[in-house]
Amino acid sequence: MKKLLLTGGCGFVGAHVVEGVLKETDWEIIVLDRLDISGSLERLRDMDIWEKQKHRVKFIWWDLKAPVNQITTNQIGKIDYIWHLAASSHVQRSIEDPLSFVMDNVVGTCNLLNFARTVKDLQLFIYFSTDEVFGAAKEGEAFKEWDRYKSSNPYAASKAGGEELAIAFENTYKMPIIVTHTQNIFGERQHPEKFVPLCIKKILKGEKILIHGDSNKPGQRFWIHARNVCAALLFLTKNSSSPGNKYNIVGGTESDNLSIAKNIAKILGKELNYEISPSDRPGHDQRYALDGTKLKSLGFQYPIDFNKSFEKVIKWYLKKENQRWLDL
């Protein structure tokens, strides 16, 4: 039986990854999390399969700004894989306090990589990065895995820094490390500061939504369900034999922010009150885009259809027992 060390397993994406791994494998999971702004054990307890499968999950509290000590190393025990999802990810907060993002996403990554160097027979380390390291994409442009960085904000720069450390450790210490880039992720139990749950909340209350745009043209993003992200990570773990490689996890569909908001309003059966306005936030790019050809060429297919999953997620938030996730 394989054992996976998953950092950030109580975050939005991390909890979906826990759920996916429990459903699709017989692995045991060690979740390393500090339960900060966006982390919550309730995400794990809220999963349908939790009661039957929780014996396969071990939780360890740790803040990666500190080196992983011997006590925590002993608690983790023998592992086969490390998926590093833990990160500070809110762009606006990174603009207000960039050093905290350097500590979490660069120093924290280095501390985890140093720990990984001590793991005997480690089979794979995945560093989970973002499309934002490449900066804005022009219309019709999609960045490939090894294109140059052009970070537009401190969050993106800190993820690029962690990414470079991962590649450096692979080169220097011959560690089995790969990097993934992912785009806008949506799904159940997302923090309400993010666009989809924020829209749901405001539309239900009849409040105006400010749609980021330029010259009255709304910003564009690619959207992917968190379960598709987990499926891609599982595929790469089981099929990748090329340390030092990078893979774009794209999936989903490209849509402008206004269309996403209109779709949410339609599903909710409500009117959309909105205004397109330039962002008052520096580093707010008009469009991000990745080229997903490389992962597709390996034979991977995304299991979750965008339109069906998007509608399902919106309706999930409408259920009385789930509306608490809009009020964190």
Buried (B, 14 or more C-beta within 10 A) or exposed (E): EBBBBBBBBBBBBBBBBBBBBBEEBEBBBBBBBBEBBBBBBEBBEBBEEBEEBBEBBBBBEBBBEEEBEEEBEEBBEEBBBBBBBBBBBBBBBBBEEBEBBBBBBBBBBBBBBBBBEEBEEBEBBBBBBBBBBBBBBEEEEBBBBEBEBBBBBBBBBBBBBBBBBBBBBBEEEEBBBBBBBBBBBBBBBBBBEBBBBBBBBBBBEEEEBBBBBBEEEBBBBBBBBBBBBBBBBBBBBEEBEEBBBBBBBBBBBBBBBBBBBBBBBEBBEBEBBBEBEEBEEEBBBBBBBBBBEBBBEEEBEBBBBBEEBBBBBBEBBBEEEBEEBBEB
